[in-house]
């Protein structure tokens, strides 16, 4: 999918995933700024705006370098602009190898339903987060 020109392709990657018998899913993989708060806030705002641009089902997953409770993300959740996949899939768990912060998670819009959320060892100081989606046919 085309990305807004201001996005750094090293930080956000967008794709459209075909689903048999359902609308395509728009997906963004996110790596938010860790040490630059204003840049992180601006990036999260841009991603949420992209997610809200039309009626497609959309999911943004990755390393937000903020928890869902941090103001940079909580503002969008509280306003109903996006939803936390962790809340829909059984709750967060620690995603950092050291520490107890959950900064790797998914936000979504649309009628997505999740059957599970799992974490697995990753190649860095973060665990990989895997979400299982329940297929929703178009005619429902």
RODO-2510 file (C-alpha; in nm, 4 decimals, decimal comma):
residues 140
     n   res          X          Y          Z
     1     x     0,0000     0,0000     0,0000
     2     x     0,1158     0,3523    -0,0546
     3     x     0,2470     0,5107     0,2633
     4     x     0,2248     0,8777     0,3463
     5     x     0,5465     1,0395     0,2160
     6     x     0,6495     1,1622     0,5616
     7     x     0,6729     0,8072     0,6991
     8     x     1,0138     0,6544     0,7408
     9     x     1,0020     0,3072     0,5800
    10     x     1,2442     0,1858     0,8477
    11     x     0,9774     0,2652     1,1101
    12     x     0,6418     0,1816     0,9455
    13     x     0,5677    -0,0745     0,6765
    14     x     0,2165    -0,1098     0,5316
    15     x     0,0552    -0,3992     0,3470
    16     x    -0,2883    -0,5175     0,2450
    17     x    -0,3536    -0,8815     0,3284
    18     x    -0,6150    -1,0663     0,1205
    19     x    -0,8570    -1,2855     0,3172
    20     x    -1,0690    -1,5494     0,1503
    21     x    -1,4364    -1,4685     0,1916
    22     x    -1,3653    -1,1434     0,3775
    23     x    -1,2521    -0,7914     0,3085
    24     x    -0,8763    -0,7399     0,2877
    25     x    -0,6992    -0,6476     0,6091
    26     x    -0,4757    -0,3432     0,6064
    27     x    -0,1733    -0,4034     0,8227
    28     x     0,1022    -0,1754     0,9487
    29     x     0,4165    -0,2960     1,1237
    30     x     0,5435    -0,0241     1,3567
    31     x     0,8768     0,0557     1,5211
    32     x     0,8214     0,3778     1,7165
    33     x     1,0961     0,6079     1,8375
    34     x     1,2392     0,4998     2,1730
    35     x     1,4241     0,8121     2,2846
    36     x     1,2467     1,0908     2,0973
    37     x     0,9100     1,1492     2,2653
    38     x     0,7830     1,4198     2,0278
    39     x     0,8727     1,2069     1,7231
    40     x     0,7034     0,9018     1,8820
    41     x     0,3845     1,1004     1,9555
    42     x     0,3755     1,2399     1,6006
    43     x     0,4303     0,8941     1,4524
    44     x     0,1544     0,7375     1,6635
    45     x    -0,0800     1,0200     1,5610
    46     x     0,0047     0,9615     1,1927
    47     x    -0,0528     0,5861     1,2248
    48     x    -0,3904     0,6370     1,3965
    49     x    -0,4910     0,8877     1,1267
    50     x    -0,3960     0,6329     0,8593
    51     x    -0,5967     0,3660     1,0437
    52     x    -0,8993     0,5983     1,0578
    53     x    -0,8872     0,7111     0,6933
    54     x    -1,1594     0,4756     0,5677
    55     x    -1,3895     0,1920     0,6697
    56     x    -1,1396    -0,0906     0,6100
    57     x    -1,0444    -0,3290     0,8854
    58     x    -0,6945    -0,2297     0,9884
    59     x    -0,4358    -0,3434     1,2416
    60     x    -0,1069    -0,1822     1,3450
    61     x     0,1283    -0,4086     1,5361
    62     x     0,4812    -0,3710     1,6598
    63     x     0,7151    -0,2002     1,9028
    64     x     0,5407     0,1208     2,0101
    65     x     0,8050     0,2057     2,2722
    66     x     0,5107     0,3043     2,4910
    67     x     0,2588     0,0972     2,6834
    68     x    -0,1126     0,1132     2,6070
    69     x    -0,1478     0,3047     2,9341
    70     x     0,1054     0,5730     2,8358
    71     x    -0,0504     0,9015     2,7227
    72     x     0,0871     0,8664     2,3661
    73     x    -0,1396     0,5624     2,3112
    74     x    -0,4040     0,5876     2,5862
    75     x    -0,5436     0,9093     2,4360
    76     x    -0,6403     0,7279     2,1143
    77     x    -0,7824     0,4278     2,2991
    78     x    -0,9920     0,6429     2,5343
    79     x    -1,1305     0,8413     2,2397
    80     x    -1,2404     0,5219     2,0628
    81     x    -1,0245     0,5943     1,7577
    82     x    -0,8575     0,2518     1,7930
    83     x    -0,8930    -0,0552     2,0136
    84     x    -0,6300    -0,2633     2,1927
    85     x    -0,5965    -0,6110     2,0484
    86     x    -0,4582    -0,7309     2,3821
    87     x    -0,7873    -0,6465     2,5539
    88     x    -0,9755    -0,8392     2,2852
    89     x    -0,7365    -1,1355     2,2884
    90     x    -0,6930    -1,2017     2,6569
    91     x    -0,4777    -0,9254     2,7966
    92     x    -0,1159    -0,8130     2,7810
    93     x     0,1887    -0,9972     2,8979
    94     x     0,5478    -0,8934     2,9352
    95     x     0,7114    -0,8437     2,5954
    96     x     1,0537    -0,7229     2,7067
    97     x     1,3149    -0,9822     2,7996
    98     x     1,4208    -0,7592     3,0915
    99     x     1,1574    -0,5541     3,2724
   100     x     0,7824    -0,5785     3,2887
   101     x     0,6646    -0,3249     3,0298
   102     x     0,4386    -0,4380     2,7473
   103     x     0,5451    -0,2102     2,4595
   104     x     0,4913    -0,4600     2,1772
   105     x     0,1222    -0,4906     2,0903
   106     x    -0,1456    -0,4268     1,8290
   107     x    -0,4068    -0,1585     1,7826
   108     x    -0,7000    -0,2144     1,5499
   109     x    -1,0121    -0,0640     1,3936
   110     x    -1,3074    -0,2471     1,2502
   111     x    -1,4822    -0,5700     1,3303
   112     x    -1,1758    -0,7831     1,4020
   113     x    -1,2101    -1,0686     1,6483
   114     x    -0,9144    -1,2402     1,8101
   115     x    -0,8973    -1,5972     1,9329
   116     x    -0,5540    -1,5790     2,0941
   117     x    -0,2432    -1,3764     2,1681
   118     x     0,0905    -1,5441     2,2220
   119     x     0,4484    -1,4349     2,2810
   120     x     0,7591    -1,6162     2,1613
   121     x     1,1343    -1,5614     2,1943
   122     x     1,2590    -1,2969     1,9538
   123     x     1,5921    -1,1979     1,8005
   124     x     1,6443    -0,8986     2,0325
   125     x     1,5513    -0,7778     2,3803
   126     x     1,1814    -0,8074     2,2892
   127     x     0,9569    -1,1087     2,2580
   128     x     0,7580    -1,1599     1,9382
   129     x     0,3825    -1,1034     1,9674
   130     x     0,1438    -1,3198     1,7642
   131     x    -0,2298    -1,2564     1,7289
   132     x    -0,4750    -1,5126     1,5930
   133     x    -0,7712    -1,3634     1,4093
   134     x    -1,1148    -1,5228     1,3776
   135     x    -1,2272    -1,5177     1,0145
   136     x    -1,5512    -1,3204     0,9710
   137     x    -1,7329    -1,3981     0,6442
   138     x    -1,8595    -1,1060     0,4378
   139     x    -2,2201    -1,2161     0,4660
   140     x    -2,2355    -1,1885     0,8469
***
